[in-house]
Amino acid sequence: MANPQASPILHHQNHLSLFHFRNTSRLPSFSSLHFTKPLLFLPSSSLSSQLPQSEQQCNNRQVRRHVSTVPVEYSTPTPPESDDFLSEIDRLKALLSKLDVSKDLRRKDAVIDADSRVRRFFSENRGGGLSKFLGSFGLNSKEMFLVKCVIAAGQEHALCVGYEEAFEEEEEYTVRSSVKSALYALVEMIERFDVNSSGYNGRRETGTVLDAEEIAHFRKFLTFLEEIEQFYDCIGGIIGYQVMVLELLHQSSKRHNNTNRSHFVEESLGCQYLEMHTPSVLDLAQRKEYASQAALWGIEGLPDLGEIYPLGGAADRLGLVDSETGECLPAAMLAHCGRTLLEGLIRDLQAREFLYFKLYGKQCVTPVAIMTSAAKNNHEHVSSLCKRLKWFGRGQSNFRLFEQPLVPAVSAEDGQWIVSKPFVPVSKPGGHGVIWKLAYDKGVFKWFYDHGRKGATVRQVSNVVAATDVTLLALAGIGLRYNKKLGFASCKRNAGATEGINVLMEKKNFDGKWEYGISCIEYTEFDKFGISSRSPSSNGLQADFPANTNILYVDLHAAELIGSSSNAKSLPNMVLNTKKRIEYIDQYGDYHSVLGGRLECTMQNIADNFLNKFPSRFQGNLEDKLDTYIVYNERRKVTSSAKKKKPHASAALHQTPDGALLDILRNAYDLLTECDIKLPMIEPNDKYVDSPPPYLILLHPALGPLWEVTRQKFKGGSIASFSELQLEIAELSWNNVQVDGSLIITAENAMGSTIPNETGEPILQYGLRCGKCKLHKVKVVNQGIDWNSKSNVYWRNDVNRLETCKIILHGNAEFEASNVTIEGNHVFEVPDRHRLKITPGNSGLSINLEAMKEEVMETGSWYWSYQLNGSHIHLEQVEVSQN
């Protein structure tokens, strides 16, 4: 029998669970730099370089859950601008300074033990039960230190939910209510109760302090704390995290109470003069010849490039749920246009690698680093998908998954950690800006170097059009060609969009030097810079600046230098956005929704570390002298995101899966009309809020991915309204094809076939035994999609069909049709090593299936030959002679 006094956590019929306390070469010339439209002007003034300030209170006592329906009195939370709040920040910063100079755990432990809050916590625990409880877990010194850090940071409620802690200075302490006094007395009585007595029958079995689930929660909580302490070591671990939260809250409070925004911006940027200008850009749509050349640099440089996908976000706005299990899913698992968003990213990458093979005859497999998180089992889902799809035929060694830590969500009111049950703080990913430090910590940069890579392209999983035509390749090509450190792919910003802006930053430092560079202002910080109210026009000042799309080129060595910094530089642009609601279910099943946020940082603001310094203010053309740059293109060739669920009965399709599909169709329209194919134009989004799109056209990216390549594979024809065209094939020859209904062509070996490597993994060999299709003067007529079906989900490519013409090519099968009309419902399934030819017959279609000869087994009876011609790619259809 265990002594109940030895444990401060007891359970009884009222589910009371608590600790008890007594008181408790040279770029082409860009347009000239003009300083006529500054976004922000800051006059000269003196300021100190320090961490951003924040309004938060560690001393705030907040009851998360009551154990009684009797009203209990509470103290009003100390406002962030109060003296008590500021003194709490000072206390934690002083503690942080002492911990920072302590060289080992023993010295750090002595420092944390001397903290006033930690002393009170342990000294005021009745009977020493807390120490015995913690000791019963066999905690080592590191784990005990982590628990003490939580207490020192004022977050002891994370250890015990269901009471209002009372850690005030003795002279300030008052009994707030008779109910609370009675509650403390009740707990003390239970703690002292002899478990051998028969007077209490509601207690669980003797010696049971925590059940298995709660023990598991506690162990997981320790792991959670260790990850925060380790990852945020550059700002002081758990204590530093809370200091940053408090200072950001305090800064936000001061900003809202003072109209002089420039003073606060000045403080955060540490300069005496600042202007932000509309940046000059390299417009790919206007400079087509140079865009073609830059894209070829990108293809040529593919062996020097890696790919980085930040997939760790919670994607709460998407509201994605597994229809079978009801489990919340991460954005990477959204099935868009027939495949998950992650599959779409890899398919786009493989299309570029296929183009590289066709031009240079060499295999190139790009290493892919994916940042995941534990949010919504993100890491597990992504890992499982990669394994299930056999690592996309690329080999597991060409993938590196690294998991970002979750961080505690905090209340917007006082900065306290939001806790759903004992040892379970509400936690979220800490923003995609952690990617640089995390990549360094996890050895990702070294892994890229081991693969011979110098730079990397970065894109987010929700953006389904980033690889359209020249955009991504030109971005990477310029970065590699001119040894740039960071590049942005940008476009026109949509009014009201939840996206930031790119700016040209000009600032004068206290040493008299001037710095220039491309940077980003996130949309959550528009108010900080006074952007939302600076223009009376409908679009506001935001419209003067290009959109930040988070499509980046980054030099790996430059990024590693920042990620390895042992200070806050490694976590660019730390922010605390408390305008959103944090939703959670507590231990009693009650739903809560409170304003809050978590400490986040933004990956694109690594640019702030790449400003170029000049001895005096610069005049004239500047951009080609900077380490940062912007390529610009039509918006639907740069960004269209499936990042939020379409609101019920809403006309807003922007940034929804529905709207992203419409942009894919608009791109298909632009591309195919350039091939002299007639088809209806896509109208504005509001036309399709309650109506289906005018057609469904989905093209495999390996048909290009450069439109210059695709245009040479298509010539003439038409696609009627409410028709469907899906082409899962790269080796296609289309000449005057008319589709009125549904035509689906699927090649099993769209880009090549797989062969096992030395470990037995299937590896895709580009250009090997590809499926092929020729259509010459063909008309396809059938009823196609049932456009009246209520169950159709077009953006998911989940539709009901009345009739279709489907061509399925297994292995290196070939299909050829000429001068025919294919009417009605047909499925032409061609086996591997065979060619199916359809020509006009006496009574309809003449269908001839023949085995392919051995001499054309590898190459096929024909193929597209890609040849470089200056800055362009020329295709020639080559017929393979058969003896």
Secondary structure, DSSP 8 states (H G I E B T S, - for coil): ---GGG-S----TT------BS-------------SS-S-EE---------------SS----SS-S-SS---------TTSHHHHHHHHHHHHHHHHHHH--SHHHHHHHHHTSHHHHHHHHTBGGGHHHHHHHHTT--HHHHHHHHHHHHTT-GGGT--SS------GGG-----HHHHHHHHHHHHHHH--TT-SS--SS-STT--S-HHHHHHHHHHHHHHHHHHHHGGGTTHHHHHHHHHHHHHHHHHHHHT-S-HHHHHHHHHT-SEEEEE----EETTT-HHHHHHHHHHHHHTGGGEEEEEE-----GGG--B-TTT--B--GGG-EETTEEHHHHHHHHHHHHHHHHHHHHS------EEEEEESGGGHHHHHHHHHHHTGGGGT-GGGEEEEEE-EEE-EETTT--B-EEETTEE-EEE--GGGHHHHHHHTTHHHHHHHTT--EEEE--TTBSSTTSTTHHHHHHHHHHHTT-SEEEEEE---TT-S--EEEEEEEE-TTS-EEEEEEEE-GGGTTTTT-TTS--SSS-GGGGS-EEEEEEEEEHHHHHHHHT-SSGGGS-S-EE--SEEEEEE-TTS-EEEEEEE-EE--GGGGGGG--EEESS---S--GGGSSEEEEE--GGGT--B--S---TT----TTSHHHHHHHHHHHHHHHHHTTTEE------GGGGSSS--SEEEEE-GGG-SSHHHHTTTEEEEEE-TTEEEEEE-SEEEEEEEEEESEEEEEETTSSEEEEE-TTS-EEEEETSS--EEEEEEEEEE---B-TT-TT-BGGGTB--BS--EEEEE-TT-EEEEEEEEEES-EEEEE-TTEEEEEEEETTEEEEEEEE--GGGTTT-SEEEEEEEETTEEEEEEEE----
